[in-house]
Amino acid sequence: MPKLWKAGDAYIWISGLALMITLVMIGGLLFLIAAKGLGSMWPADIGRYTLRDSSVYLGQFRAKESVRDSDGVRSSESRIKLKIGNRDLYGLDFKWINEADIASRDYPRDAVILERHEWGNYHGYLKEIRKNGVVIPGGDTEAFSVLRDLIRDSNEIHAKILKIEKGEIGDINYGIEKRRLKLRGLAMRGEGDPVKEAEHRLKIKEYEERYKESEAKLEALYSELNRNEAVMISAGGDEKVIPLGKIVLAFRPNDMGFLEKAGFYVKRFWGFVSDDPREANTEGGIFPAIFGTVLMVFIMSIVVMPFGVIAALYLREYARQGVMVRIVRICVNNLAGVPSIVFGVFGVGFFLYGVGGIIDSVFFKEALPSPTFGTGGILWASLTLALLTVPVVIVATEEGLAAVPRNIREGSLALGATKFETTWKVVIPSALPAILTGLILAVARATGEVAPLMITGVVKLAPDLPIDGHFPFLHLERKFMHLGFHIYDLGFQSPNAEAAKPMVFMTAFLLILIVVVLNITAIIIRNRLRKKYATSAV
Amino acid sequence: MLSGKPMEKQEFKTPETNGVSPAPKAKKPKKAKSVPDPLAEVENLSLFYGAKQALRDINMNIPRKQVTAFIGPSGCGKSTLLRCFNRLNDLIDDCRTEGDISINGKSIFDSDVDITDLRKRVGMVFQKSNPFPKSIYENVAYGARIAGIKKKSVLDDIVEKNLKRAALWEEVNDRLNDSAMSLSGGQQQRLCIARAIAVEPDVLLMDEPCSALDPIATAKIEDLVTELKSKFTIVIVTHNMQQAARVSDYTAFMYIGDIVEFDTTEKIFLNPAKKHTEDYVSGKFG
C-alpha cells in the first residue's frame, strides 16, 4: 500500500474521481434543466379522469408521487399532478388527485386544448362554432379544422393589429412626443418664435388626425376579431363562449400522431424563442429577453475590449515594472472579486445619476423632469458590466503579452521598427488568442450576471426593443429585458408560479445555450487566430 | 549579467566573467589592427551590466564587404559586442557603454542618431530563428512596410528579390501566404536572413545563426553568407571554429570581454600570434 501511494497511482485516481464528479454534476444540471424545460412543451395526451365523487377533469399528466401523512411518512398510496387548465373555471391550473379516487380514465380523441391570450389554457370539447352568425355544430374532425382555419385568420388579424399599434401608432406617438419636446424647448429658451410654434402645433394636429384614422382601423379589426365565437364545454359540462380572437391556437393532442406532435413541438419551440411574452411573462415567448441579453453583451464587449487591452498594454509594455505596477496589478485582480451588486450600486451612482444626469441636463432639458439617460438603460447596464469584467480582460491580456517571446520583439526592433510598431504589428497579433480568451471569460461572466442589471436598466417587461426603425435606430437609453432577470421574475415574482415553472427551466436552458453559442463562436475565432499566429511550430 | 544575454546558454557561464578575473590578461593592442577600407571602427568600447563589466576597452575595425567572425568561449562577450553595433543592448536596463563605435565615420552613439534608422542600416539575424507569426510574404515585407512602402508591386518585388538572395525562393514561391511557422528550422533561419537583408542594410550581424540547425541547413546558411558578402558587410558570431574558418575573412578571438587577437582568418587559424589563441583554435581549451 505505501508503495502504491508513493508511485502516485492513488493521486491519479483521486484526481480522476474529482473530474468525474464534476462532469457528472455539470451533466446532471444540464439534463435536469433540459428535461424539465424542453419536456413541458411537448403536446402530451390529455386524459379524462372520472373520480369516485363523479366529478370529471380533463388534464395532462405532469407528475406522480407517493402521499405522505402529516408526519411526513410515505404511504403506499400515490397521487398525480394534472394540468387541468381552465383557470377561469377552477381558479388553478394544476390539481393533485389521489390515484385511489380515480374511478376511470380514458383519452377522448375530441378533447381540445385551446391556448388563449388570457386565463391560460382551456381544456374541453368543441360544441359549436358561430361563424358570421351561422352555427356549425362541433364534435367531428371537419368542424375542428374549420375552427383552426378561423383561428389562423384571427391570428392574422392580430398581427395586423400589432402592426398598427406598434408601427403606425408607435410612429405617431414618437412624432407627437418629439414635437411636444420641441415646443417645450422653445418655451424654455424663451424664444417666442410664432412661426416655428405654429408649425409644430400643425404637425401635432396632423399626427392627431392620423391617429384617428388608425384608431378607426383598429376598431374595425377588433370587431372583426370578436365576430366569430367558439362554444366550448368543459369536462364538468360547463358551457363557455370564447371569441376566436382570444385564442392563440387549438389542438387535439389525442388525435395527433408522433410526427404531427413533433412538428407541433418545433413550431411551439420556435414561437417560444421568437414571440413576445404574454400574461405577465408566464406564457408566450421570450424574444425580447434574448435580444436584450445579446445586445447588452455585445455593447459590453465593444466597450471592454479596447479598455482592457490598452490598460494591459500599458501595464505590461510601457509602465516601469516596480512596486507601483505591482500594486496596480493586485488592485486589478481584487477588482475581479468585488461582488457584482457593488458594481451595480456604483453604476447607479455614477452612470445613472452622474453621467446620465449631466447628459439629461445638457441635451434633454425639454424632457425633464422625466429622465432620458438619467435612469436605467441598456447603455448603463452594459457599461456597468464592462467595469465588472474589465479586470478579467486585463489579466488575460497581460498573460498573453508576457507570453510573446522576447526574440520576436527583438527581431522586429532590429529591423528598425519602433516600439509602438513592434507592439502593434507583432506583439498584439501574437497575443490575440489570449485577448480573446479574456473576452470569452468576460462574456460568460456578463451573460450570467443579474444583480447589477436589476438596478441599472433591466425591467420585467420592456415595451420596445432597444433597436427599432426610428432614428437613430439604436436607443441606448431604453430599458431592456434580460434572460437572467427573466428567470428570477418568472420563478419568484410570478402570480402563477406553477404555470411559470416550465418557463423558468426553458429560459434557463436558453440562457445556457446563448452562453455556449457565444463562447463557441469566440473559441472558433480564437483557434483560427492561434493557427495564424502560432509562435512556435518548430 | 545573464539578463542581458538571453541567447547564451546559461550553464556555460562561469565566475570568470565577473569583473575580477583570474584569467591571463592579454596585452591590449593600443591601436586597432588596420584593415583595408574599414566600414565600422570600434574605439575603446567598454560595456557594463550594472557593476559588471562585460566588454573591456575594445578596439577593432570591421572591414567592408568582408566576413568578420567573432569566436571565443561562452560568456566571452561575442554576442554582447555584436549587439552593440545596432544598439540592441539599449533594451536592457542597467546596461551602460563607454567608448565609441562609428559606422562610415559617423558615431552611432551621437545624440542625433535615430536608433530606428541605425537598425535599418545594421540588420541582424538571431541565434534562434524568430520569424513573426505572419505569412512568409509578410515576414519579408515587414521592414519595407515599416519604412512606409505600401505599393503592392514594389513589395512583391522586394519579397521575391530577397527570398531569391536568401536561396529560399525556389522552396516557398508557391506558398508565400502560408504561415512562416510552417517552414523547417533551416528555412526559417533563411527567411530571417531574407527579412534582414530586405531592408538593404550596410551591415548584417549574425548571432550564432546555425547553432540550432542540422549540418545540411548549416551548410546552406554558410553558402549564403559567402554569397552575401559581395553585397553586405557581415559580422558573424560563432561557437564553431570550423565554421569561422570556412566562411570568414577576418576573425577576432575574444576572451572574457577582451579581444585577444584580431587578424585575417588564415593568420588566426594557421599562424596565430598569441599562444592563447593557438590553444583555443587547436581545441586545447574552450
Interface residues (C-beta under 8 A of the other chain):
Chain A: P405 R406 N407 I408 E410 G411 S412 L413 A414 L415 G416 A417 T418 E421 K425 V426 P429 S430 K531 K532 Y533 A534 T535 S536 A537 V538
Chain B: P6 M7 N86 L88 L91 T116 D117 L118 R119 K120 G123 M124 F126 K128 S129 N130 P131 F132 P133 K134 Y142 G143 R145 I146 A147 S179 M181 S182 S184 G185 Q188 C192 R195 A196 V199
